[in-house]
Amino acid sequence: MNDKTNIAREGDEQHNTIGRRRRIYVRVTENELARIRSRARKAGMSISAFARTRLLGDAEARPTLDIDIAELRKAFADLKHAGSNLNQCARALNTFGADGDSAANTDREVRRVSAAADNICALISAARS
């Protein structure tokens, strides 16, 4: 018996309870495996779910996102507060002038808030589709 078949992976019991008892073994290179893992992660799916979706051609099969709407609303509110604070900083810098450190710090924080806004927008977009 192959050692690989004796290794219990996390989640195997769950999959077996819904009738998935058969396995398909596919040989891939390290580079191919890295690409598959990356694509599955981007899709928010396990490698097995991603492979099934691709192999069966289920274009409509999409991963379900487990998003806590209360947390998303809180993140959005926090983001609005951060944006308000940045506006106040920008006004102070424009009114009183800025040294190099202040301008660099403000620019860095604006980029962080912008990245957070992009992430929240992506989550909202994914949840809607």
MIPALO-300781 format. One line per 5 residues: number of its first residue (from 1); for each residue x, y, z of N, C-alpha, C, O. Coordinates in Angstrom, 2 decimals, m for minus. Each point is the difference from the previous one (the first is absolute). Layout:
N
NUM = X/Y/Z/X/Y/Z/X/Y/Z/X/Y/Z; ...
! end
This chain:
129
1 = 0.84/m1.18/0.00/m0.84/1.18/0.00/0.88/1.24/0.00/1.03/0.02/0.67; m1.41/0.98/m1.40/0.75/1.23/m0.14/m0.13/0.85/1.26/m1.10/0.15/0.53; 2.23/0.42/m0.06/m0.05/0.85/1.20/m0.91/1.19/m0.19/m0.62/0.47/0.96; 0.53/0.03/m2.18/m0.82/1.19/m0.26/m1.47/m0.26/0.28/m0.73/0.91/0.41; 0.29/m2.16/m0.61/m1.41/m0.30/0.23/m0.32/m0.10/1.49/m1.16/0.10/0.39
6 = 2.18/m0.28/0.44/m0.22/m0.12/1.43/0.02/1.34/0.71/m0.36/0.08/1.18; 0.78/0.97/m1.85/0.09/1.31/0.62/m1.36/0.66/m0.06/m0.52/0.27/m1.09; m0.05/m0.01/2.24/m1.31/0.67/0.05/0.24/1.49/m0.11/0.78/0.58/0.75; m1.45/0.02/m1.68/0.12/1.44/m0.18/m1.16/0.68/0.68/m1.08/m0.58/0.16; 1.31/1.80/0.23/m1.05/0.78/0.64/m1.17/0.13/m0.96/0.18/0.36/m1.16
11 = m1.36/m0.65/1.64/m1.20/0.14/m0.81/m0.41/m1.27/m0.73/m1.09/m0.04/m0.57; 1.93/m1.03/0.57/m0.36/m1.22/m0.70/m1.31/m0.59/0.52/m0.83/m0.46/m0.78; 0.66/0.48/2.10/m1.21/m0.58/0.57/m1.24/0.74/m0.50/m1.02/m0.62/m0.29; 1.11/1.93/0.20/m1.13/0.79/m0.47/m0.35/m0.38/m1.43/m1.18/m0.18/m0.32; 2.18/0.06/m0.53/m0.26/m0.33/m1.39/m0.58/m1.41/m0.14/m0.85/m0.24/m0.85
16 = 1.32/m0.68/1.68/m0.51/m1.36/m0.07/m1.46/m0.09/0.40/m0.72/m0.86/m0.50; 0.27/1.73/1.39/m1.39/m0.07/0.44/m0.95/0.47/m1.09/m1.20/m0.30/0.07; 1.69/1.03/m1.08/m0.89/0.42/m1.08/0.17/m0.87/m1.23/m0.49/0.34/m1.08; 1.19/m1.45/1.22/0.07/m0.97/m1.08/1.23/0.04/m0.87/0.10/m0.76/m0.96; 0.84/1.61/1.26/1.21/0.06/m0.82/1.03/m0.96/0.56/0.77/0.33/0.91
21 = m0.77/m1.53/m1.47/0.91/m1.03/0.49/1.06/m0.37/m1.04/0.96/m0.70/0.31; m1.13/1.15/m1.50/0.93/m0.37/m1.08/1.03/1.10/m0.20/m0.31/1.18/0.17; 1.51/m1.55/m0.53/1.09/0.96/m0.20/0.56/m0.14/m1.41/m0.02/m1.08/m0.60; 0.50/2.17/0.11/0.70/0.02/m1.28/1.41/0.52/0.28/0.15/1.05/0.63; 0.85/m1.76/m1.06/1.37/0.44/0.20/0.53/0.58/m1.31/m0.12/m0.60/m1.06
26 = 0.69/1.77/1.17/0.54/0.69/m1.17/1.42/0.41/0.33/0.27/0.52/1.08; 0.63/m0.77/m1.99/1.39/0.40/0.21/0.21/1.39/m0.59/m0.38/0.28/m1.14; 1.00/0.58/1.93/0.30/1.36/m0.43/1.41/0.36/0.43/0.56/m0.62/0.91; 0.00/1.61/m1.55/1.30/0.50/0.40/m0.17/0.93/1.20/m1.12/0.38/0.33; 2.20/m0.03/0.31/m0.06/0.94/1.13/m0.59/1.34/m0.45/m0.80/0.61/0.71
31 = 1.20/m0.17/m1.90/m0.51/1.26/m0.53/m1.50/m0.07/m0.27/m0.73/0.93/0.32; 0.27/m2.04/m0.89/m1.43/m0.17/m0.25/m0.79/m0.03/1.31/m1.08/0.59/0.09; 1.61/m1.28/0.91/m0.67/m0.07/1.29/m0.10/1.39/0.63/m1.04/0.36/0.56; 2.09/0.42/m0.67/m0.03/1.36/0.54/m1.06/0.84/m0.71/m0.71/0.78/0.64; 0.61/m0.94/m1.96/m1.01/0.75/m0.76/m1.41/m0.43/0.39/m0.89/0.83/0.14
36 = 0.69/m2.14/0.03/m1.32/m0.52/0.39/m0.37/0.53/1.38/m1.12/0.47/0.21; 2.05/m0.55/0.73/m0.26/0.51/1.36/m0.36/1.48/m0.03/m0.94/0.44/0.67; 1.69/0.32/m1.46/m0.24/1.44/m0.09/m1.37/0.30/m0.56/m0.72/0.85/0.52; 0.35/m1.54/m1.59/m1.31/0.23/m0.61/m1.14/m0.43/0.92/m1.03/0.67/0.06; 1.21/m1.78/0.65/m1.03/m0.46/0.93/m0.15/1.01/1.14/m1.12/0.32/0.40
41 = 2.24/0.19/0.10/m0.05/0.98/1.08/m0.70/1.27/m0.46/m0.82/0.56/0.73; 1.13/m0.10/m1.95/m0.64/1.21/m0.53/m1.50/m0.21/m0.18/m0.78/0.95/0.14; 0.37/m2.17/m0.45/m1.42/m0.31/m0.17/m0.68/m0.24/1.34/m1.23/m0.13/0.07; 2.02/0.08/1.01/m0.57/m0.25/1.31/m0.45/m1.43/0.17/m0.96/m0.28/0.72; 1.66/m0.64/m1.38/m0.41/m1.40/0.01/1.17/m0.88/0.43/1.16/0.39/m0.08
46 = m1.50/m1.59/0.54/1.05/m0.99/0.24/0.48/m0.49/m1.35/m0.66/0.21/m1.02; 1.81/m0.86/1.02/0.52/m0.53/m1.27/m0.96/m1.03/m0.56/m0.23/m0.04/m1.21; m0.34/m0.80/2.06/m0.95/m1.03/m0.47/m1.24/0.63/m0.63/m0.43/m0.41/m1.08; m0.14/1.40/1.75/m1.20/0.65/m0.53/0.33/0.72/m1.31/m0.79/m0.04/m0.95; 1.93/0.69/0.91/0.43/0.70/m1.21/0.16/m0.99/m1.16/m0.45/0.24/m1.12
51 = 1.11/m1.37/1.41/0.22/m1.01/m1.05/m1.32/m0.58/m0.49/m0.20/m0.16/m1.20; m0.71/m0.16/2.12/m1.30/m0.53/m0.41/m0.72/0.99/m0.90/m0.55/m0.38/m1.04; 0.55/1.64/1.44/m0.68/1.03/m0.79/0.58/0.09/m1.39/m0.73/0.06/m0.99; 2.05/m0.06/0.90/0.64/0.11/m1.31/m0.17/m1.27/m0.83/m0.25/0.07/m1.20; 0.39/m1.23/1.83/m0.11/m1.26/m0.73/m1.41/m0.25/m0.51/m0.19/m0.54/m1.09
56 = m0.80/0.91/1.88/m1.38/m0.24/m0.39/m0.57/1.12/m0.85/m1.11/m0.11/m0.51; 1.87/1.19/0.35/m0.46/1.11/m0.83/m1.15/0.76/0.60/m0.81/0.59/m0.73; 0.71/m0.59/2.04/m1.08/0.71/0.67/0.32/1.48/0.09/0.47/0.49/1.03; m0.74/0.22/m2.10/0.29/1.43/m0.02/m0.85/0.74/1.02/0.41/1.03/0.53; m1.59/m1.56/m0.26/m0.90/0.67/0.94/0.34/m0.33/1.45/m0.43/0.71/0.91
61 = 1.19/m1.77/m0.69/0.35/m0.35/1.37/1.01/1.00/0.52/1.13/0.08/m0.50; m1.52/0.68/1.48/0.86/1.02/0.57/0.11/m0.27/1.48/m0.92/m0.54/0.62; 2.04/0.93/m0.04/0.14/m0.20/1.43/m0.96/0.92/0.75/m0.29/1.11/m0.44; m0.18/m1.58/1.56/m0.82/0.87/0.83/0.91/0.69/0.99/0.90/m0.61/0.57; m1.14/1.87/m0.38/0.81/0.77/0.92/m0.70/0.10/1.34/m1.19/0.30/0.07
66 = 1.93/m0.56/0.96/m0.54/0.09/1.34/0.41/1.35/0.57/1.04/0.13/0.65; m1.86/0.88/m0.92/0.32/1.36/0.42/m0.96/0.42/1.10/m1.22/m0.11/m0.13; 1.80/0.58/1.21/m0.81/0.52/1.10/m0.33/1.44/m0.33/0.87/0.87/0.06; m2.11/m0.62/m0.41/m0.41/1.33/m0.45/0.20/1.04/1.09/0.29/1.16/m0.30; m0.44/m1.55/1.57/0.21/0.94/1.10/1.47/0.44/0.03/0.30/1.18/0.22
71 = 0.60/m2.12/m0.43/1.43/0.34/m0.04/0.32/0.88/m1.20/0.81/0.93/0.10; m1.44/m1.22/m1.22/0.22/0.80/m1.20/m0.49/1.44/0.22/0.65/0.95/m0.41; m1.81/m0.82/1.06/m0.52/1.35/0.30/0.93/0.75/0.96/0.23/1.20/m0.16; 0.30/m1.93/1.15/0.92/0.62/0.95/1.27/0.45/m0.73/0.49/1.10/0.24; 0.02/m1.94/m1.11/1.20/0.36/m0.76/m0.27/1.22/m0.87/0.85/0.88/m0.12
76 = m2.03/m0.82/m0.47/m0.36/1.14/m0.83/m0.08/1.28/0.84/0.48/1.05/m0.42; m1.09/m1.15/1.61/m0.09/1.17/0.89/1.39/0.45/0.44/0.30/1.19/0.02; 0.56/m2.16/0.33/1.37/0.34/0.38/0.74/0.68/m1.15/0.77/0.94/0.20; m1.02/m1.43/m1.39/0.63/0.58/m1.19/m0.47/1.44/m0.22/0.80/0.86/m0.37; m2.08/m0.62/0.59/m0.52/1.37/m0.14/0.65/0.93/1.03/0.34/1.14/m0.32
81 = m0.17/m1.63/1.55/0.66/0.81/1.03/1.45/0.29/m0.39/0.48/1.13/0.16; 0.21/m2.12/m0.66/1.39/0.20/m0.42/0.07/1.01/m1.14/0.89/0.86/m0.02; m1.82/m0.95/m0.91/m0.04/0.97/m1.11/m0.26/1.41/0.50/0.60/0.95/m0.50; m1.47/m0.82/1.48/m0.29/1.31/0.60/1.26/0.56/0.68/0.33/1.18/m0.15; 0.35/m2.04/0.89/1.24/0.43/0.66/1.05/0.43/m1.02/0.70/0.98/0.20
86 = m0.60/m1.72/m1.29/0.97/0.37/m1.05/m0.36/1.34/m0.63/0.88/0.80/m0.31; m2.17/m0.57/0.12/m0.41/1.30/m0.54/0.41/1.13/0.93/0.46/1.05/m0.46; m0.62/m1.25/1.77/0.41/1.02/0.97/1.51/0.22/m0.03/0.48/1.13/0.10; 0.28/m2.22/m0.25/1.46/0.11/m0.11/0.39/0.77/m1.26/0.86/0.88/0.04; m1.51/m1.22/m1.14/0.31/0.68/m1.26/m0.31/1.49/0.10/0.75/0.83/m0.50
91 = m1.85/m0.49/1.14/m0.36/1.41/0.17/1.05/0.73/0.84/0.41/1.11/m0.34; 0.01/m1.74/1.43/1.03/0.61/0.85/1.31/0.17/m0.76/0.67/1.04/0.11; m0.30/m2.05/m0.89/1.24/0.09/m0.77/m0.09/1.10/m1.06/0.97/0.72/m0.23; m2.13/m0.60/m0.40/m0.17/1.04/m1.02/m0.04/1.39/0.63/0.47/0.97/m0.59; m1.03/m0.88/1.78/m0.12/1.30/0.67/1.33/0.46/0.58/0.39/1.16/m0.16
96 = 0.30/m2.07/0.85/1.20/0.39/0.74/1.30/m0.44/m0.66/1.08/0.33/0.48; m1.17/m1.06/m1.57/1.20/m0.50/m0.67/0.43/m1.32/0.61/m0.43/m0.38/1.08; 1.27/m0.30/m1.79/0.43/m1.31/0.45/1.50/m0.16/m0.20/0.56/0.46/m0.99; 0.07/m1.11/1.96/1.40/m0.35/m0.20/0.03/m1.35/m0.72/m1.05/m0.60/m0.23; 2.21/0.14/m0.12/0.13/m1.24/m0.77/m0.55/m1.21/0.71/m0.65/m0.85/m0.61
101 = 0.90/0.76/1.93/m0.49/m1.16/0.76/m1.52/m0.03/0.07/m0.61/m1.06/m0.17; 0.00/2.21/0.43/m1.46/0.06/0.10/m0.65/m0.39/m1.32/m0.96/m0.77/m0.02; 1.48/1.30/m1.07/m0.55/m0.31/m1.31/0.17/m1.49/m0.32/m0.92/m0.63/m0.52; 2.08/0.07/0.84/0.26/m1.42/m0.28/m0.91/m0.89/0.85/m0.54/m0.98/m0.49; 0.39/1.33/1.76/m0.88/m0.78/0.88/m1.45/0.06/m0.47/m0.70/m1.01/m0.02
106 = 0.26/2.19/m0.34/m1.38/0.16/m0.47/m0.21/m0.79/m1.29/m1.03/m0.67/m0.16; 2.00/0.74/m0.74/m0.11/m0.75/m1.26/m0.08/m1.50/0.27/m0.80/m0.70/m0.63; 1.62/0.21/1.55/m0.01/m1.43/0.34/m1.36/m0.41/0.57/m0.52/m1.05/m0.36; m0.05/1.87/1.23/m1.29/m0.33/0.60/m1.13/0.08/m1.01/m0.94/m0.80/0.05; 1.03/1.75/m0.97/m1.01/0.08/m1.06/0.02/m1.27/m0.83/m1.05/m0.51/m0.38
111 = 2.23/0.02/0.08/0.11/m1.25/m0.78/m0.57/m1.19/0.77/m0.63/m0.87/m0.59; 0.85/0.82/1.90/m0.55/m1.09/0.82/m1.52/0.03/0.02/m0.65/m1.03/m0.13; 0.09/2.22/0.31/m1.45/0.12/0.01/m0.57/m0.34/m1.37/m1.05/m0.64/m0.11; 1.74/1.06/m0.94/m0.45/m0.31/m1.36/0.01/m1.52/m0.24/m0.92/m0.53/m0.61; 1.96/m0.14/1.07/0.08/m1.46/m0.15/m1.12/m0.69/0.78/m0.60/m0.96/m0.48
116 = 0.32/1.46/1.69/m1.09/m0.57/0.80/m1.34/0.21/m0.71/m0.84/m0.90/m0.01; 0.65/2.08/m0.57/m1.24/0.26/m0.74/m0.13/m0.94/m1.18/m1.09/m0.52/m0.27; 2.18/0.29/m0.44/m0.03/m0.93/m1.13/m0.37/m1.40/0.45/m0.78/m0.68/m0.67; 1.33/0.24/1.80/m0.31/m1.34/0.52/m1.47/m0.12/0.37/m0.64/m1.00/m0.30; 0.11/2.01/0.96/m1.41/m0.04/0.39/m0.89/0.01/m1.23/m0.99/m0.73/m0.06
121 = 1.33/1.55/m0.92/m0.79/0.02/m1.25/0.03/m1.35/m0.69/m1.01/m0.44/m0.54; 2.17/m0.22/0.54/0.11/m1.32/m0.62/m0.87/m1.01/0.73/m0.64/m0.84/m0.65; 0.61/0.89/1.98/m0.85/m0.91/0.76/m1.48/0.24/m0.29/m0.77/m0.95/m0.17; 0.39/2.21/0.12/m1.41/0.33/m0.30/m0.35/m0.48/m1.40/m1.06/m0.58/m0.21; 1.94/0.81/m0.74/m0.24/m0.43/m1.38/m0.12/m1.52/m0.09/m0.88/m0.52/m0.68
126 = 1.76/m0.18/1.37/m0.02/m1.47/m0.02/m1.28/m0.52/0.66/m0.58/m0.99/m0.46; 0.14/1.66/1.51/m1.21/m0.44/0.69/m1.24/0.21/m0.85/m0.96/m0.76/0.12; 0.97/1.76/m0.98/m1.16/0.28/m0.85/m0.11/m0.95/m1.18/m1.10/m0.25/m0.49; 2.23/m0.27/0.04/m0.06/m0.87/m1.20/m0.16/m1.44/0.34/m0.07/m0.84/m0.90
! end
